[in-house]
Amino acid sequence: MTVKTEAARGPLTYSRMRGMVAILIAFMKQRRMGLKNFIQKIANNSYACKHPEVQSILKISQPQEPELMNANPSPPPSPSQQINLGPSSNPHAKPSDFHFLKVIGKGSFGKVLLARHKAEEVFYAVKVLQKKAILKKKEEKHIMSERNVLLKNVKHPFLVGLHFSFQTADKLYFVLDYSNGGELFYHLQRERCFLEPRARFYAAEIASALGYLHSLNIIYRDLKPENILLDSQGHIVLTDFGLCKENIEHNGTTSTFCGTPEYLAPEVLHKQPYDRTVDWWCLGAVLYEMLYGLPPFYSQNTAEMYDNILNKPVQLKPNITNSARHLLEGLLQKDRTKRLGAKDDFMEIKSHVFFSLINWDDLINKKITPPFNPNVSGPSDLQHFDPEFTEEPVPNSIGRSPDSILITASVKEAAEAFLGFSYAPPMDSFL
């Protein structure tokens, strides 16, 4: 995408400004809706589906890993079918243990709710997923991958923590750390962009979390402002591990086409094998967005945006420091073998001059005061959550289990994907 000068664009008239606002609103709505829901809406519109650009989006937006493809998929379970996946490994955990208070997030397979544990009187974020929706879209492996990554998070300060998981006949429950400082996306919506010191602080905490995942041979693959929360003090909390890829050694690669369009690295778009440097590209894209207000190669025209990612140099306006420019150029290097982080992973990012003001030991121990304080009065303070979520009524079905359970042979095999989902931490972890 070519960046033009003010002279080339002409004077900023009222009508031009209204047009720019309309573009931004459309962009935000599309982002908030989520890629999968966006694609579903397009797919349901027969006229839109005939457009060649839409067909291109639909074609490349499908996961390409062999295990996710099925030439003869079995029919999805009907609404009346409820899947019994066996007893929970934590027999004491059940939906009725919680007061489900507010919807605080939504996704393709369910909702995230603010819940208070009745006995402990502790607040949690409980992610409730519908098994039927997961099985229908054949996403069992991604859900189990998310659980596995959560289990590997040994108290890293900038990754959301899993307290325990359990299941009913029709739902899966992740009981997670609750953070009410708001999504980074929500704050960017309100403030448009951040000053460089604030962006540096967030980028450092994000890089620390990514470096930790890489040390566990995990690639995150879906870094974007919607997946980055702030806690009540203003520290970063990375969430949503559904697209993580496990067991990727230092020089290992994978080839699944997945992610969010605005943040896709060139090698992913090329459908080439890629490695953990894909996360450093995404860090560059998020840092760029924090400094400039939009992703680096953004265009309303998706085909043009992909062309920008593949072929256009990143456009850096002169309102950032030289160290920020150098870092963005290194992270948004199209050749992954030359990208910052390709040789020594997190250590290269950590030692970059842009982060010279960061004391990494203090950072990891949360001894650096965050540049923005959400100023929440307590767990029930939801001022930083989008009203689109919090004004939605909590479904009655969230907090109860079905009394009658019907199992059919056609869904029994698919249900095995969730065996072992339930998790309770060992007792000594509470000591």
Legacy VTK file of the C-alpha trace (Angstrom):
# vtk DataFile Version 3.0
C-alpha trace
ASCII
DATASET POLYDATA
POINTS 431 float
0.000 0.000 0.000
1.500 3.294 -1.099
1.573 6.100 1.423
0.894 9.458 -0.242
1.791 12.895 0.985
-0.793 15.450 2.084
-0.095 17.449 -1.073
-0.861 14.449 -3.253
-4.053 13.676 -1.403
-5.337 17.241 -1.468
-6.914 19.146 1.433
-8.590 17.145 4.192
-12.199 18.184 3.665
-15.147 17.297 5.893
-16.365 14.712 3.388
-12.904 13.126 3.195
-12.752 12.933 6.978
-16.182 11.273 7.106
-14.962 8.769 4.536
-11.857 7.996 6.601
-13.978 7.514 9.732
-16.297 5.166 7.824
-13.305 3.098 6.687
-11.958 2.848 10.232
-15.366 1.861 11.633
-15.744 -0.844 8.974
-12.246 -2.090 9.772
-12.971 -2.259 13.501
-16.293 -4.042 12.989
-14.696 -6.630 10.710
-11.884 -7.194 13.205
-14.278 -7.483 16.144
-16.492 -9.930 14.281
-13.551 -12.273 13.860
-12.232 -13.940 10.724
-14.313 -17.097 10.926
-17.606 -15.320 11.569
-16.741 -12.852 8.802
-16.145 -15.703 6.364
-19.391 -17.395 7.421
-21.373 -14.229 6.728
-19.803 -13.960 3.279
-20.444 -17.644 2.571
-24.130 -17.219 3.374
-24.428 -14.481 0.750
-24.732 -16.177 -2.649
-24.083 -12.956 -4.583
-20.941 -12.129 -2.580
-19.604 -15.672 -3.027
-19.465 -15.202 -6.804
-17.000 -12.324 -6.523
-13.491 -13.608 -7.467
-11.823 -11.734 -4.599
-14.227 -13.291 -2.072
-13.588 -16.749 -3.537
-9.864 -16.151 -3.079
-10.364 -15.222 0.589
-12.546 -18.261 1.221
-10.074 -20.560 -0.500
-6.967 -19.519 1.432
-8.711 -19.099 4.773
-9.076 -22.842 5.319
-6.531 -24.804 7.421
-4.288 -26.841 5.156
-2.782 -29.405 7.534
-3.559 -32.963 6.366
-4.994 -34.030 9.711
-7.611 -31.259 9.507
-8.774 -32.311 6.050
-11.316 -35.099 5.498
-12.378 -36.093 2.009
-15.546 -37.769 3.334
-16.534 -35.901 6.487
-19.180 -37.485 8.667
-22.353 -35.459 9.087
-22.260 -33.039 12.006
-24.084 -34.076 15.170
-27.693 -32.925 15.277
-28.778 -30.425 17.953
-30.478 -33.203 19.909
-27.301 -35.248 20.291
-25.294 -34.757 23.450
-21.870 -36.324 23.729
-20.815 -38.080 26.906
-17.029 -37.913 27.026
-16.666 -39.764 30.296
-16.159 -38.661 33.889
-14.049 -35.625 34.608
-10.639 -36.182 36.138
-11.726 -33.507 38.621
-15.010 -34.970 39.888
-15.668 -31.956 42.105
-15.802 -29.456 39.212
-19.184 -28.691 37.681
-20.974 -25.661 36.237
-23.145 -25.220 39.330
-19.982 -24.429 41.336
-20.022 -20.969 39.741
-22.140 -17.862 39.570
-21.849 -16.816 35.921
-22.121 -13.022 36.056
-21.319 -11.417 32.706
-20.306 -12.236 29.152
-16.859 -10.700 28.635
-15.871 -12.259 25.306
-17.135 -14.302 22.361
-15.615 -16.649 19.828
-16.535 -19.136 17.140
-17.298 -21.961 19.577
-18.603 -20.262 22.684
-18.221 -17.448 25.171
-15.913 -16.214 27.915
-17.727 -15.326 31.114
-16.858 -13.609 34.343
-17.688 -16.136 37.048
-17.381 -16.268 40.818
-16.659 -19.591 42.444
-19.370 -20.063 45.063
-17.227 -21.801 47.686
-13.916 -19.990 47.132
-15.504 -16.598 46.365
-12.771 -16.108 43.743
-13.378 -14.515 40.329
-12.361 -16.397 37.193
-12.691 -16.012 33.444
-14.445 -19.186 32.333
-14.217 -20.086 28.664
-17.247 -22.192 27.736
-17.093 -24.031 24.412
-19.879 -25.909 22.625
-18.762 -29.416 21.661
-21.228 -29.615 18.772
-19.804 -26.460 17.190
-16.227 -27.733 17.594
-17.017 -31.150 16.114
-19.016 -29.657 13.251
-15.990 -27.600 12.153
-13.521 -30.395 12.990
-11.534 -28.190 15.357
-10.972 -30.777 18.103
-7.205 -30.724 17.639
-7.003 -26.948 18.049
-9.046 -27.074 21.255
-6.898 -29.819 22.739
-3.794 -27.920 21.611
-5.021 -24.883 23.529
-5.471 -27.007 26.651
-2.011 -28.571 26.268
-0.325 -25.170 25.937
-2.203 -23.846 28.958
-0.945 -26.805 30.979
2.657 -25.984 30.017
2.383 -22.405 31.302
4.272 -22.675 34.572
3.330 -19.331 36.100
4.740 -17.120 33.373
3.689 -13.576 34.303
2.482 -12.566 30.829
0.570 -15.707 29.830
-2.939 -16.441 31.049
-2.986 -19.247 33.612
-5.268 -22.297 33.607
-6.616 -23.213 37.067
-8.506 -26.307 35.959
-10.713 -27.612 33.156
-13.754 -29.832 33.153
-16.560 -30.918 30.874
-20.214 -31.741 30.702
-21.956 -33.771 28.031
-22.210 -30.799 25.689
-19.628 -28.239 26.828
-15.946 -27.797 27.662
-14.904 -25.397 30.421
-11.525 -23.632 30.841
-11.255 -21.941 34.245
-8.698 -19.173 33.632
-7.082 -16.179 35.273
-9.397 -13.195 35.165
-7.942 -9.926 33.861
-10.129 -6.840 33.628
-7.782 -4.221 32.218
-9.301 -4.687 28.756
-8.075 -5.935 25.378
-5.191 -4.056 23.817
-7.498 -3.827 20.793
-10.135 -2.037 22.896
-7.613 0.554 24.095
-6.260 1.059 20.583
-9.815 1.633 19.380
-10.275 4.398 21.941
-6.839 6.037 21.711
-5.927 5.259 18.062
-2.219 4.797 18.842
0.247 4.815 21.749
3.319 6.898 22.496
6.581 5.063 21.975
7.420 4.385 25.678
4.050 2.714 26.200
4.375 0.681 22.993
7.914 -0.373 24.034
6.670 -1.616 27.427
3.899 -3.723 25.878
6.189 -5.035 23.119
8.772 -6.104 25.725
6.228 -8.026 27.796
4.766 -9.636 24.660
8.266 -10.607 23.441
9.009 -12.143 26.846
5.862 -14.297 26.614
6.644 -15.372 23.025
10.230 -16.188 23.982
8.956 -18.396 26.798
6.598 -20.262 24.447
9.452 -20.758 21.991
11.576 -22.215 24.798
8.846 -24.866 25.147
8.979 -25.505 21.358
5.614 -23.808 20.844
4.836 -21.318 18.067
1.983 -18.966 18.989
0.924 -18.023 15.404
-1.990 -15.708 16.190
-0.588 -12.606 17.857
-2.980 -9.653 17.447
-4.365 -6.936 19.746
-7.568 -8.929 20.375
-5.537 -11.736 21.982
-3.574 -9.386 24.248
-5.236 -8.387 27.519
-4.183 -6.023 30.282
-4.477 -7.109 33.887
-5.807 -4.826 36.621
-2.381 -3.174 37.019
-1.767 -2.716 33.289
0.566 -5.656 32.546
0.214 -7.779 29.415
-1.642 -11.105 29.481
-1.421 -13.195 26.309
-4.497 -15.384 25.723
-6.115 -17.759 23.220
-3.732 -20.590 22.378
-6.027 -22.353 19.903
-3.674 -21.819 16.937
-0.470 -22.706 18.774
1.724 -25.343 17.173
3.513 -27.658 19.594
6.740 -29.641 19.296
8.544 -27.311 16.909
12.275 -27.641 17.582
14.687 -24.708 17.164
15.012 -25.121 13.379
11.726 -26.964 12.911
8.981 -25.792 10.540
5.261 -26.254 9.986
3.032 -25.355 7.042
-0.547 -24.841 8.258
-2.244 -21.831 6.689
-3.730 -20.070 9.712
-3.769 -16.730 11.476
-5.498 -13.395 10.982
-5.224 -11.703 7.546
-3.718 -8.390 8.714
-0.872 -10.177 10.518
-0.008 -13.024 8.161
3.695 -13.313 7.396
4.792 -13.565 3.730
5.928 -17.173 4.080
2.471 -18.158 5.404
0.775 -16.404 2.475
3.156 -18.200 0.103
2.089 -21.464 1.780
5.743 -22.233 2.431
7.082 -24.023 5.515
7.628 -21.513 8.326
9.221 -21.483 11.756
9.062 -19.554 15.026
10.149 -16.339 13.281
6.494 -16.025 12.200
5.819 -14.813 15.754
8.462 -12.076 15.437
6.788 -10.871 12.229
3.505 -10.651 14.160
5.249 -8.762 16.971
6.447 -6.266 14.366
2.905 -5.917 13.009
1.434 -5.337 16.479
4.171 -2.839 17.408
3.546 -0.984 14.142
-0.182 -0.873 14.917
0.483 0.450 18.416
2.618 3.268 16.967
0.553 4.113 13.876
-3.015 2.947 14.580
-3.363 0.392 11.758
-1.494 -2.813 10.823
1.540 -2.179 8.575
0.139 -3.410 5.247
-3.552 -2.820 5.855
-6.007 -2.282 3.022
-9.785 -2.698 2.880
-9.143 -4.676 -0.275
-7.903 -8.031 1.019
-6.157 -8.953 -2.250
-4.310 -5.627 -2.170
-3.370 -6.171 1.467
-1.894 -9.578 0.654
0.009 -8.055 -2.261
1.351 -5.373 0.093
2.528 -8.010 2.569
4.259 -9.991 -0.161
5.730 -7.222 -2.310
5.618 -3.725 -0.809
8.240 -2.354 1.593
6.952 -1.325 4.999
6.112 2.397 5.091
7.556 4.118 8.164
6.546 7.709 8.839
9.180 9.952 10.433
7.434 10.330 13.806
9.247 7.472 15.563
12.818 7.092 16.783
15.562 5.529 14.680
15.700 2.543 17.060
11.972 1.916 16.566
12.413 2.144 12.788
15.313 -0.285 12.882
13.373 -2.758 15.019
10.292 -2.629 12.771
12.436 -3.129 9.669
14.091 -6.133 11.325
10.853 -7.746 12.496
8.952 -7.024 9.265
11.703 -8.478 7.075
9.953 -10.501 4.354
12.739 -13.092 4.133
12.344 -15.097 7.336
15.981 -16.243 7.230
17.050 -12.577 7.526
14.349 -11.558 10.009
15.330 -10.361 13.474
15.134 -13.435 15.686
16.072 -15.925 12.957
19.498 -16.648 14.454
19.072 -16.446 18.203
15.327 -16.103 18.686
14.263 -14.017 21.725
17.843 -13.089 22.631
18.097 -11.012 19.425
14.916 -9.098 20.235
15.932 -8.694 23.874
19.298 -7.152 22.981
17.981 -4.724 20.342
18.734 -1.065 21.014
14.995 -0.251 21.065
14.786 -2.204 24.337
17.981 -0.771 25.867
15.871 1.082 28.457
14.239 -2.171 29.606
15.631 -4.024 32.616
14.491 -7.508 31.672
14.846 -8.948 35.189
12.647 -6.173 36.562
10.220 -6.683 33.673
9.729 -10.400 34.286
9.253 -9.734 38.013
6.706 -6.975 37.315
8.860 -4.374 39.023
8.398 -1.870 36.191
5.350 0.324 36.679
3.066 -0.003 33.630
2.666 3.231 31.629
-1.123 2.925 31.774
-3.164 2.008 34.851
-6.652 0.682 34.065
-7.818 2.049 37.449
-10.387 -0.668 38.053
-12.161 -0.629 41.393
-12.321 -4.414 41.689
-13.201 -7.637 39.832
-16.722 -6.474 39.058
-15.459 -3.303 37.351
-16.065 -3.984 33.648
-15.387 -0.504 32.266
-12.697 -1.805 29.886
-14.835 -4.524 28.316
-16.762 -3.811 25.157
-20.482 -3.279 25.945
-21.170 -5.491 22.911
-20.203 -8.359 25.232
-21.205 -7.211 28.714
-24.730 -6.166 27.715
-25.461 -9.622 26.328
-27.514 -11.786 28.718
-25.774 -14.802 30.231
-27.371 -17.933 28.688
-29.226 -20.058 31.237
-27.638 -23.185 29.780
-24.095 -22.081 30.695
-24.360 -23.028 34.353
-26.146 -26.353 34.153
-25.563 -29.829 32.780
-28.146 -31.675 30.680
-30.053 -34.254 32.738
-30.452 -36.772 29.951
-27.476 -37.810 27.839
-27.896 -39.411 24.439
-24.924 -41.078 22.739
-25.001 -42.287 19.136
-22.435 -44.417 17.317
-21.973 -41.766 14.636
-20.565 -39.223 17.120
-18.837 -41.562 19.564
-15.598 -41.750 17.554
-15.369 -37.975 17.120
-16.028 -37.512 20.821
-12.804 -39.337 21.672
-10.964 -36.169 20.640
-11.906 -34.703 24.028
-10.856 -37.637 26.206
-8.399 -36.377 28.774
-9.545 -32.798 28.439
-10.418 -32.413 32.114
-7.554 -31.228 34.252
-7.009 -30.496 37.893
-3.594 -29.297 39.148
-1.751 -31.526 41.624
-2.486 -30.714 45.248
1.112 -29.614 45.963
0.757 -26.822 43.427
-1.538 -25.058 45.894
0.999 -25.214 48.718
LINES 1 432
431 0 1 2 3 4 5 6 7 8 9 10 11 12 13 14 15 16 17 18 19 20 21 22 23 24 25 26 27 28 29 30 31 32 33 34 35 36 37 38 39 40 41 42 43 44 45 46 47 48 49 50 51 52 53 54 55 56 57 58 59 60 61 62 63 64 65 66 67 68 69 70 71 72 73 74 75 76 77 78 79 80 81 82 83 84 85 86 87 88 89 90 91 92 93 94 95 96 97 98 99 100 101 102 103 104 105 106 107 108 109 110 111 112 113 114 115 116 117 118 119 120 121 122 123 124 125 126 127 128 129 130 131 132 133 134 135 136 137 138 139 140 141 142 143 144 145 146 147 148 149 150 151 152 153 154 155 156 157 158 159 160 161 162 163 164 165 166 167 168 169 170 171 172 173 174 175 176 177 178 179 180 181 182 183 184 185 186 187 188 189 190 191 192 193 194 195 196 197 198 199 200 201 202 203 204 205 206 207 208 209 210 211 212 213 214 215 216 217 218 219 220 221 222 223 224 225 226 227 228 229 230 231 232 233 234 235 236 237 238 239 240 241 242 243 244 245 246 247 248 249 250 251 252 253 254 255 256 257 258 259 260 261 262 263 264 265 266 267 268 269 270 271 272 273 274 275 276 277 278 279 280 281 282 283 284 285 286 287 288 289 290 291 292 293 294 295 296 297 298 299 300 301 302 303 304 305 306 307 308 309 310 311 312 313 314 315 316 317 318 319 320 321 322 323 324 325 326 327 328 329 330 331 332 333 334 335 336 337 338 339 340 341 342 343 344 345 346 347 348 349 350 351 352 353 354 355 356 357 358 359 360 361 362 363 364 365 366 367 368 369 370 371 372 373 374 375 376 377 378 379 380 381 382 383 384 385 386 387 388 389 390 391 392 393 394 395 396 397 398 399 400 401 402 403 404 405 406 407 408 409 410 411 412 413 414 415 416 417 418 419 420 421 422 423 424 425 426 427 428 429 430
